[in-house]
Amino acid sequence: MYSISKNIITFATNMKLTLLQTDIQWAQPQTNILRAEEMIAANLGSHLYVLPEMWATGFATEPQGIAEEEDLSQALTWMKRMARQYQCAICGSLAVHLNDGTYRNRQYFCTPEDVYMYDKHHLFTHGHEDRYYQAGQGRVVAEYMGYRFLLLTCYDLRFPVWSRNTDSQPYDVIICVANWPQSRQTAWDVLTRSRAIENQAFLIGVNRVGDDHYSHYQGCSRVVSPLGDIILQGPDDEEAVLSTDIDIDSLQAMRQRFRVLNDADSFRLI
């Protein structure tokens, strides 16, 4: 049992999380699907599995010929099937082409009954993601097993206003799926902890490893406590399956004891 003191919070078992830190093979969705399925099959029993950003293709800033048609996406079909088969939730983002002709970096949170969709709001203009993708205009909070999950994708992590835990759209856990390069690893370390602390929420950050045409990715996927402690940390530069438990009752008790969110500035997000 994880107890609460003046400076330390620990958590009892409630929800089991598994982070899939993968080495994404460029533009090979079937290969990446099979690898993810192997990882899950060897680590059954979690309530939630989280994959990186664009986990089926790699971070394709020029999506033509790489992004799947959403209605025909084998990666999305697989996510839905895994959620039903194993009675769990599966989360990760995909490059998809919609019927309206736009491309989206769309994060899916699939449960056995529902599919939540979040389009990345902050497109990575430094890497020209904005040239082909259309930005999402609203936040999404997915609900599963009594938990509320704010969905963020990679670059979103840098923008605290977008991540703010508000009365109008509260949440308990941030999920940030990423292709975060090694060259900016210090920012990953600081920002994941900052977003958790300032919003009194758990943070699940899942990053890839390996290389693509643009960058080297170190991994360092993690789960962060609402006090900024690293509950779980992935290895550098290797694939990994990482599991831990979080508990919403202890989170709520901590929020009642240390009422930081009550003093937050009031505003309305999109």
C-alpha positions in Angstrom: 0.0 0.0 0.0 1.3 3.4 -1.1 0.8 5.9 1.7 0.6 9.7 1.7 2.9 11.9 3.8 3.8 15.6 3.7 6.3 15.0 0.8 5.8 11.6 -0.6 2.9 9.9 -2.3 2.7 6.2 -3.1 -0.1 4.2 -4.7 -1.9 1.0 -4.2 -2.8 -1.4 -7.0 -5.8 -0.3 -9.0 -5.1 0.0 -12.8 -2.3 -1.9 -14.5 -0.5 0.0 -17.2 1.8 -1.4 -19.9 4.0 0.9 -22.0 5.3 -0.5 -25.3 8.6 1.2 -26.2 9.1 0.1 -29.8 11.7 0.5 -32.5 9.3 1.5 -35.4 10.2 0.2 -38.8 9.7 2.9 -41.4 6.5 2.7 -43.4 6.0 -0.9 -42.6 2.6 -1.1 -40.7 2.3 -4.9 -40.9 5.7 -5.4 -39.4 5.0 -2.9 -36.6 1.6 -4.4 -35.9 3.1 -7.9 -35.6 5.8 -6.6 -33.2 3.2 -4.8 -31.0 1.0 -7.9 -30.9 4.0 -10.1 -29.9 4.7 -7.7 -27.0 1.1 -7.6 -25.8 0.7 -11.4 -26.1 3.8 -11.9 -23.9 2.6 -9.4 -21.3 -1.1 -10.1 -20.9 -3.2 -8.8 -18.0 -2.9 -5.1 -18.2 -5.9 -2.8 -18.3 -4.2 -0.3 -20.7 -1.5 -0.6 -23.3 0.1 2.5 -24.7 2.1 2.7 -28.0 4.2 5.7 -29.3 3.3 8.4 -31.8 2.7 7.1 -35.4 3.6 3.7 -34.1 2.7 1.9 -37.3 4.7 3.9 -39.7 7.2 6.2 -38.0 6.9 10.0 -37.9 5.9 10.7 -41.5 5.9 14.4 -42.1 5.2 13.8 -45.8 2.3 11.3 -45.4 1.4 10.7 -49.0 1.8 7.0 -49.7 2.5 6.2 -46.1 -0.6 7.3 -44.1 -3.5 4.8 -44.3 -7.0 5.6 -45.3 -8.8 5.8 -41.9 -11.7 3.7 -43.0 -9.3 1.0 -44.3 -6.5 1.3 -41.7 -5.2 -2.1 -40.7 -3.5 -0.5 -37.7 -6.7 0.9 -36.4 -8.6 -2.3 -37.1 -5.9 -4.1 -35.1 -6.2 -1.8 -32.1 -9.9 -2.3 -32.0 -9.5 -6.1 -32.2 -6.9 -6.2 -29.5 -9.1 -4.1 -27.2 -12.0 -6.5 -27.6 -9.9 -9.7 -27.6 -8.1 -8.9 -24.3 -10.8 -6.7 -22.7 -8.4 -3.8 -22.3 -7.7 -0.3 -23.7 -5.1 0.3 -26.4 -3.8 3.8 -27.1 -1.4 5.3 -29.7 -1.4 7.7 -32.7 -1.5 6.9 -36.4 -1.0 8.9 -39.6 -4.4 8.7 -41.3 -6.0 10.2 -44.5 -9.6 11.1 -44.0 -12.5 11.1 -46.5 -12.4 14.9 -46.6 -8.9 14.8 -48.1 -7.0 15.9 -45.0 -4.2 14.1 -43.2 -4.3 13.9 -39.4 -1.9 12.8 -36.7 -4.7 11.1 -34.9 -4.4 9.5 -31.5 -6.8 6.6 -30.8 -7.9 5.4 -27.4 -9.7 2.1 -28.1 -11.7 0.3 -25.4 -13.8 -2.9 -25.9 -16.8 -0.6 -26.3 -15.6 2.8 -27.5 -13.1 4.6 -29.6 -11.9 8.1 -28.6 -10.0 10.2 -31.2 -7.7 13.1 -30.7 -6.1 15.1 -33.5 -2.7 16.6 -32.5 -3.3 20.3 -31.9 0.3 21.6 -31.9 1.8 20.5 -35.2 5.6 20.4 -35.2 6.3 23.3 -37.5 10.1 23.0 -37.0 9.9 19.6 -38.7 7.2 20.8 -41.3 4.4 18.6 -39.9 2.1 21.5 -40.5 2.6 21.4 -44.3 0.5 18.4 -44.8 -1.4 17.7 -41.6 -4.5 19.5 -40.3 -4.4 20.4 -36.6 -7.1 19.3 -34.2 -9.1 22.1 -32.6 -10.3 20.5 -29.3 -9.0 18.6 -26.4 -10.1 15.0 -25.8 -10.5 13.3 -22.4 -11.1 9.5 -22.7 -12.9 7.7 -19.8 -12.1 4.1 -18.9 -12.5 2.1 -15.6 -13.3 5.3 -13.7 -10.2 7.1 -14.9 -10.2 10.2 -17.1 -7.3 10.4 -19.6 -6.2 13.6 -21.3 -4.7 12.7 -24.7 -1.6 14.6 -25.8 0.7 13.9 -28.7 4.5 14.7 -28.6 4.9 18.4 -29.2 1.7 19.2 -27.3 3.7 18.5 -24.1 5.5 21.8 -24.5 2.3 23.9 -24.0 1.1 24.0 -20.4 -2.1 26.0 -21.2 -3.4 23.3 -23.5 -2.6 20.7 -20.8 -4.3 22.6 -18.0 -6.5 20.5 -15.7 -9.7 22.6 -15.6 -13.0 22.4 -13.8 -14.8 22.3 -17.2 -12.7 19.4 -18.5 -11.0 17.6 -15.6 -8.8 14.6 -15.8 -6.7 12.2 -13.7 -4.0 11.0 -16.1 -2.1 12.5 -19.0 -1.1 10.2 -21.9 1.6 11.6 -24.1 2.6 9.4 -27.1 5.8 10.6 -28.8 8.6 10.4 -31.3 10.8 12.6 -29.1 14.4 12.8 -30.4 17.5 12.2 -28.3 18.7 15.7 -29.0 15.9 17.1 -26.9 15.9 14.5 -24.2 16.4 17.0 -21.4 13.2 18.7 -22.4 11.4 15.3 -22.3 12.6 14.8 -18.7 11.6 18.2 -17.5 8.3 18.6 -19.3 6.9 15.2 -18.4 7.5 15.9 -14.7 6.3 19.5 -14.9 2.9 18.6 -16.6 2.3 16.0 -13.9 3.1 18.3 -11.0 1.2 21.4 -12.1 -1.9 19.4 -13.0 -1.8 17.0 -10.0 -2.1 14.0 -12.4 -0.3 10.9 -13.4 1.6 11.2 -16.7 2.2 8.3 -19.0 4.9 9.2 -21.6 5.6 6.6 -24.3 8.5 7.3 -26.7 10.0 5.2 -29.4 13.6 4.1 -29.9 15.8 3.6 -33.0 16.3 5.9 -36.0 14.4 7.3 -38.9 15.3 9.8 -41.7 15.3 12.7 -39.3 16.4 11.7 -35.8 17.7 9.2 -33.3 15.2 8.3 -30.5 16.4 7.3 -27.1 13.2 6.0 -25.5 13.1 6.8 -21.8 9.3 6.1 -21.7 8.0 6.7 -18.2 5.2 7.0 -15.7 5.3 10.0 -13.5 3.4 10.5 -10.2 1.4 13.7 -9.4 4.3 14.9 -7.3 6.8 14.5 -10.2 8.4 11.3 -9.0 9.4 8.8 -11.6 7.4 5.6 -10.9 8.6 3.7 -13.9 11.4 4.5 -16.3 12.2 2.7 -19.6 15.8 2.0 -20.7 17.8 3.9 -23.2 18.1 2.8 -26.8 16.3 -0.5 -26.6 12.8 -1.9 -27.0 11.0 -2.5 -23.8 7.7 -3.5 -22.3 7.1 -1.6 -19.0 4.3 -2.3 -16.5 3.2 -0.7 -13.3 0.0 0.1 -11.3 -1.7 3.4 -10.4 -4.5 4.0 -8.0 -7.2 6.7 -8.4 -8.2 6.6 -4.8 -4.8 7.8 -3.6 -4.7 10.4 -6.3 -8.0 11.8 -5.1 -6.9 11.7 -1.5 -3.7 13.7 -2.4 -5.8 16.3 -4.2 -8.0 16.7 -1.2 -5.1 17.0 1.2 -3.1 19.5 -1.0 -5.6 21.6 -2.9 -3.4 23.2 -5.5 -5.9 22.9 -8.3 -8.4 25.1 -6.3 -6.0 28.0 -6.7 -5.5 27.7 -10.4 -6.3 30.5 -12.8 -9.8 30.2 -14.4 -10.2 30.2 -18.1 -12.0 28.2 -20.8 -10.1 26.1 -23.4 -11.3 25.4 -26.9 
